[in-house]
Every structure is written in structure tokens, then in C-alpha cells.
Amino acid sequence: MTSDDRDLKLTSVENARALLSQWSDSLAQVLESMTDQRPRIEWQGASGSFAEVAVGNALGPPDEILWWEQPFQPPAGMTVWVGAPRTTWEYAGTLTLKAAGLETVESAEARNTWFEIVGQSLSTLSRSLGSILGGEVTRENGAEHSPEPELQEWASVSLKFKGEESLPALLVAFNSKLLGIIAEPPKAAETFPAPAQKNVANSTDAAPLNSRTMELLLDVDLPVSISFGKAQLPMKDVLKLTTGSIVELNRGVNEQVEVLVNQCLIARGEVVVVDGNYGVRIQEIASRMDRIRTLR
């Protein structure tokens, strides 16, 4: 670790402390919305390799920690890792699924649910980073992946649900690029270059600037729906569905969902929680060809 890295300790950077506090609050909100129980969440700094931190904080064997790697951009290269001991992710995932009505929960189901919880909570960091950098920062598709071995600065995040003992703490780490950027944020113009200007006069996609027809349509209500995925089942399997049955969709827990307007694909985005309600943050506007394919 270089001297510059030592100067950028996770808990010594004011913006890093703010990000950790905001993420902790977001995690509590996501868990509350899914389980009707708001856990008490606190964090503190920790130093050393993640194996040393795991042993020192009694988190269990390092190889039993479930890691989630979450990149952000722009600028590219900003990454956050969240590690959860098995006891913690199994408890949170199981509690969430039982709150949804499932009586028995498999370990794989609890695991996927935990990844969904972490993904939603990390959406807050997109907005927080955008506020620091002065532009829109997006959360890219994350993956189950261990952190960089050279990381030495961590935050240990404890969760405690009402009436329960404290769960083994989570570990959170920011890579050196993210720490460096938020320690000395660059000018917004350097991070978010202005988009190229289109020649509206020659653009075939440009809408008429003065259209009476468009004015008449502006107050028309259209149904908006969100597609989490699809599945095809044989009739015999459909007849076997009962309360508690699970239908697997053709969408991963961290893939984008589709925004449909009048059953036509308009955009794609990520699921977020806003004041206890589900919402979708638009990340991509569908192309004309995508829209044509979904027309009925």
C-alpha cells in the first residue's frame, strides 16, 4: 500500500463517512420495507486484510463470507464491496422470504434474496456519489466477487433486529479510486462531459415542435407496468401451483427490469425502494427497434 493510499483511509475521508452512513440507513430502510422490522445498524472502522478483519471481529471463517462487488460510473473504476457472514445473509434472506409468506426457505433462496437486498441498498450510493461529483452516477451490474487483496481499510457494519442478538457484522470496502475521487472530487465538466449536440433539423427522430395532435394527447392516461421477467410452464405444472409455490423467472436478481407503457417496451431500469414503496430508476431508454418488437 502506497503512502497516498494510507492518506485515504476509509474512515478518515469525510465523504466516505457520509457514504457509509447513508448506505447503512438505506440498508435499514430496505430491510424494513421487506420484513416490517427496522434493524439497528451501526458501523465502525477496521484495518488489515479482510481475513484478519474477519477473524478479529469474530465474523467466522473468511471463506464463508459472501461477497458482492458493485461498480459505479462515471468515472469508470469506482467499486464497493459488501461481505456478509453466512449467519447474517441467511437470517436476513430467510426473514424477508418468510415475511413474504413462505413457510420454508432454502439456503439458495435466502442467498439470492440477500443479493437483492444489497443491490437495492447500494442504489443510494449512486445518488450520493452523484451529489459529491456533481452529475449522474449509475450503478452497473454487480457480481459475486471477492475484494482486491491489497485492501486494508474497512467498515464493520453490525445489524440487530428487535428482540434478537446482534448478527455477525458485515464488511464494506471502497477501492482506492473511489476514495481518491471523493476525497478530491474533480470538476463536474471533467467527470461528466457534455453530450454531443444533435442536428435537430436533420434528425428523423425529432418530433414536430408545434404539433396540435401532440397537445391533444398530452393529457391521455396510459397504463405503466414493470416486467420482472417471464416464465413458461407446462399445464401440468400450472395445475400444481399452490400458496407458497415459487415460479422461477428468466431474470437474474440484479438484471434490469423492463418498463412497459401500454404493453410497449419504453425503458429499462433498476428496482429501488422509495418511502416504503417499490419504484424503478430509469437507466436506459429502449431503442426504436426494441419498441417495434414489443408492439402488439
Buried (B, 14 or more C-beta within 10 A) or exposed (E): EEEEBEEBBBBBBEBBBBBBBBBBEBBBBBBBBBBEBEBEBEBEBBEBBBEBBBBEBEBBEBEEBBBBBBBBBBBEEBBBBBBBBBEBBBBBBBBBBBBEEBEEBEEEBBBBBBBBBBBBBBBBBBBBBBEBBBBEBBBBEBEEEEBEEEBBBBBBBBBEBEEEEEBBBBBBBBBBEBBBBBBEBEEEEEBBEEEEEEEEEEEEEEEEEEEEEEEEEEEEEEEEEEBEEEEEEEEEEEEEEEEEEEEEEEBEBBBBBBBBEEEBBBBBBBBBBEEEEEEBBEBEEBEEEBBEEBEE
